[in-house]
Amino acid sequence: MSRQGGRGTESKKMNSELFTLTYGALVTQLCKDYENDEDVNKQLDKMGYNIGVRLIEDFLARSSVGRCHDFRETADVIAKIAFKMYLGITPSITNWSPGGDEFSLILENNPLVDFVELPDNHSTLIYSNLLCGVLRGALEMVQMAVDVKFVQDTLKGDSVTEIRMKFIRRIEDNLPAGEE
Amino acid sequence: MDARFTRGKSAVLERALGRPRSELSLAAFALLFSELVQYCQRRVASVAELQARLALLGRHVGLRALDALVARERPGRRDTKVLGVLLFVKGPLWRALFGREADKLEQANDDERTFYVIEREPLVNTFVSVPRENSSLNCAAFAAGLLEAALGAAGFPARVSAHWHKGTTLMIKFDEAVIARDKSLEGR
């Protein structure tokens, strides 16, 4: 269910309120539909994965980034270009592991959680889990298998939101070209 | 205390009510919205149910969008007339949420309770194409739910539905009580 709007490569901007509220409506609906937080987390991750798979195409079409040669370059592109393009924020990259295969993205402010508070009976809910799925799905489409998870979350009382990304392996098989 | 409520962990309520700080790309919203529609589609059996689900989600958004917006745009005043609230919806509300005003606001010729907000290309429908077998589906049902909740919260209960007409038309049908009240206000 998608068609090109023919708007060229100009990225049209919109204000973040509608996006934040829509995401909130989605999470609330998921919490009603599923009994427990774990299922909601999984569902958010799955939905994020579906979004990521399509987002990567949009991203590659709009930015003129070529293939990344190593994980460090990937990290830079994700933080400085991709996040800026889609969410209007630039997370910082820290905590590189000695092997260079793990790093953390620190988000000072997360547009998904503007005006959001987690109630006490949903303390295991990972509210922004969609982002993990998006990153995982998008990177899988460029032949990188990664593991993404939240380490710190402002909703749970931490001072910043921290996402840990770990490179698992390069996907060698050719992925199928898509359902069409 | 009920576990549903937080114990004031964050300073969200003390924040200033300024303009939203970040702008994000339309693509991000479009992707999120498409995933939302697909999620609803998996759980329903008919187009009407899908539109109802979308409207429910829109309602959630509308309720929350109204308060902050009224505090910013109309500080200290509240719309008490139907026309006032409709102009508020067409202008500031639409602009704050969708980035531009709605195209037209019309009243039905034969029914004083019915108004139309018309948009040639609603923001939520960018990048949405409807397959022929579901041709009555209009994802602006999301916007309809949003509008219904916003009007209800502003004190003007109404039913809002989305139709394919001159682009997308949101048909607003106010409750009898609202129109009666409006008439008595004019009489004053």
Boltz contact constraints between the chains, C-beta under 6 A:
constraints:
  - contact:
      token1: [A, 2]
      token2: [B, 127]
      max_distance: 6.0
  - contact:
      token1: [A, 3]
      token2: [B, 129]
      max_distance: 6.0
  - contact:
      token1: [A, 5]
      token2: [B, 126]
      max_distance: 6.0
  - contact:
      token1: [A, 5]
      token2: [B, 127]
      max_distance: 6.0
  - contact:
      token1: [A, 11]
      token2: [B, 25]
      max_distance: 6.0
  - contact:
      token1: [A, 12]
      token2: [B, 26]
      max_distance: 6.0
  - contact:
      token1: [A, 13]
      token2: [B, 23]
      max_distance: 6.0
  - contact:
      token1: [A, 14]
      token2: [B, 26]
      max_distance: 6.0
  - contact:
      token1: [A, 14]
      token2: [B, 99]
      max_distance: 6.0
  - contact:
      token1: [A, 15]
      token2: [B, 20]
      max_distance: 6.0
  - contact:
      token1: [A, 15]
      token2: [B, 23]
      max_distance: 6.0
  - contact:
      token1: [A, 16]
      token2: [B, 20]
      max_distance: 6.0
  - contact:
      token1: [A, 16]
      token2: [B, 22]
      max_distance: 6.0
  - contact:
      token1: [A, 16]
      token2: [B, 24]
      max_distance: 6.0
  - contact:
      token1: [A, 17]
      token2: [B, 20]
      max_distance: 6.0
  - contact:
      token1: [A, 18]
      token2: [B, 97]
      max_distance: 6.0
  - contact:
      token1: [A, 19]
      token2: [B, 24]
      max_distance: 6.0
  - contact:
      token1: [A, 19]
      token2: [B, 29]
      max_distance: 6.0
  - contact:
      token1: [A, 21]
      token2: [B, 61]
      max_distance: 6.0
  - contact:
      token1: [A, 21]
      token2: [B, 64]
      max_distance: 6.0
  - contact:
      token1: [A, 21]
      token2: [B, 65]
      max_distance: 6.0
  - contact:
      token1: [A, 22]
      token2: [B, 61]
      max_distance: 6.0
  - contact:
      token1: [A, 25]
      token2: [B, 57]
      max_distance: 6.0
  - contact:
      token1: [A, 25]
      token2: [B, 60]
      max_distance: 6.0
  - contact:
      token1: [A, 25]
      token2: [B, 61]
      max_distance: 6.0
  - contact:
      token1: [A, 26]
      token2: [B, 36]
      max_distance: 6.0
  - contact:
      token1: [A, 47]
      token2: [B, 35]
      max_distance: 6.0
  - contact:
      token1: [A, 50]
      token2: [B, 35]
      max_distance: 6.0
  - contact:
      token1: [A, 51]
      token2: [B, 31]
      max_distance: 6.0
  - contact:
      token1: [A, 51]
      token2: [B, 35]
      max_distance: 6.0
  - contact:
      token1: [A, 55]
      token2: [B, 31]
      max_distance: 6.0
  - contact:
      token1: [A, 58]
      token2: [B, 27]
      max_distance: 6.0
  - contact:
      token1: [A, 85]
      token2: [B, 25]
      max_distance: 6.0
  - contact:
      token1: [A, 86]
      token2: [B, 25]
      max_distance: 6.0
  - contact:
      token1: [A, 86]
      token2: [B, 28]
      max_distance: 6.0
  - contact:
      token1: [A, 87]
      token2: [B, 24]
      max_distance: 6.0
  - contact:
      token1: [A, 88]
      token2: [B, 22]
      max_distance: 6.0
  - contact:
      token1: [A, 88]
      token2: [B, 23]
      max_distance: 6.0
  - contact:
      token1: [A, 88]
      token2: [B, 24]
      max_distance: 6.0
  - contact:
      token1: [A, 111]
      token2: [B, 22]
      max_distance: 6.0
  - contact:
      token1: [A, 115]
      token2: [B, 12]
      max_distance: 6.0
  - contact:
      token1: [A, 117]
      token2: [B, 6]
      max_distance: 6.0
  - contact:
      token1: [A, 117]
      token2: [B, 10]
      max_distance: 6.0
  - contact:
      token1: [A, 117]
      token2: [B, 12]
      max_distance: 6.0
  - contact:
      token1: [A, 119]
      token2: [B, 4]
      max_distance: 6.0
  - contact:
      token1: [A, 119]
      token2: [B, 6]
      max_distance: 6.0
  - contact:
      token1: [A, 120]
      token2: [B, 3]
      max_distance: 6.0
  - contact:
      token1: [A, 121]
      token2: [B, 3]
      max_distance: 6.0
  - contact:
      token1: [A, 121]
      token2: [B, 4]
      max_distance: 6.0
  - contact:
      token1: [A, 157]
      token2: [B, 9]
      max_distance: 6.0
